[in-house]
Amino acid sequence: PVFFCSFFRHHTQVLVRYKMNWLGRYNSLVIVLLNVINLVQSFTTSQTIDTREISTQLMAGFGAPTASKQKNSKKKKGRKQAPFDVNASVIRLEKNYDEMMLASAKRLAKQDEDPRWMSENENDVEAQDTITSEFMIAARSSSKKGIDDWVPIGQLCVAYPESSYHDEENSKDVLQTAVSSYCREISYVAGMGAPLFSSVARNDMQYSAEPVDSFFKYVYEQVVEENSEKKGMSKSDARNILGLEGEDGSDKSQIKKAYRNLSFELHPDRLDENSDAEAAAARFESVQAAYGALSSGLRESGKSWYESLGGRARTDFSRIDLLSLSDATAKMEKKQIRGAIMGLDPELVQLFVARHLRSE
């Protein structure tokens, strides 16, 4: 039996090596015989024939996939990365925003020794040398009306070690890095605030930033709060007061020219003794109101109305030139920058979009 087993195994391997056609037809029979041989030889010797290996070789000879190929195919499938879920990332960053601001408040309270915010666990408070800042992010795209001027879309919170802050340029570099790193999330919250942004390619988006305090002082108070308190004046009445007709009422340069002429004429220093000072003062106030009603939401050709708000006193507004996502991510890790974003109220975003559409 030992001789028979060795002889048959040798010739079977030879047949496998040269891939005989007749063996493919009787492959099942050969496997059964090999199992019988293994059973017989197990009583005479400790050596056994690996029937699985031989059957795999037989099948591979006739084009069947092998186990190694199947493993390689599984490895290739495992290399595929899941697509980036921007919605989940925005939800996570909004949560981080609240946590970062709470940690900043605790840190400031600890410096002031305020017992209301003191925590027994010092690990709840960030390191003392961390700087936390809030910025208002605005976006625009020249390819779409209504968003071709800046529209505030969200807030950005940035925290970084105080050792990284050397001068103003270094702080701008931190801001540029954070905006570039979260450009996908910022584009997403822009679309949530104004659907017009959803139809714009991410590469066509432009971004700007300024401290939150600057935005509320020079933009929010002037555009939202003051306009809500003013008594409304119709556009037609305003054009009649300034003496404008037709298309002149929609041209900011013509509006400004008419306003300057009337202001010069009604100025108190130019009134003679026979003039009615009270009537002139009342007319001067109506001219100012008419100018405010017509110029509101209008911008001169080639100039940004949003950037003009606040005049020269608004010095912290800056445009952001985006870095590549890989470079921004690497700089975030190197400089230990942490950030978070959250979107603005859609009603506020739509308010600015509507103003831009009226100015077209």
Secondary structure as UniProt FT lines:
FT   HELIX           2..18
FT   HELIX           21..25
FT   HELIX           27..41
FT   TURN            42..44
FT   HELIX           51..61
FT   TURN            62..63
FT   HELIX           67..78
FT   HELIX           86..112
FT   TURN            115..117
FT   HELIX           122..124
FT   TURN            128..129
FT   STRAND          130..140
FT   TURN            142..143
FT   TURN            145..146
FT   STRAND          151..161
FT   HELIX           162..164
FT   HELIX           168..181
FT   HELIX           183..193
FT   HELIX           195..199
FT   HELIX           202..204
FT   STRAND          206..211
FT   HELIX           212..215
FT   HELIX           216..225
FT   HELIX           226..229
FT   HELIX           235..242
FT   HELIX           246..250
FT   HELIX           252..266
FT   HELIX           268..270
FT   TURN            273..274
FT   HELIX           277..295
FT   TURN            296..297
FT   TURN            301..302
FT   HELIX           305..308
FT   TURN            309..310
FT   HELIX           311..313
FT   STRAND          318..320
FT   HELIX           325..334
FT   TURN            335..336
FT   STRAND          338..343
FT   HELIX           346..358
//
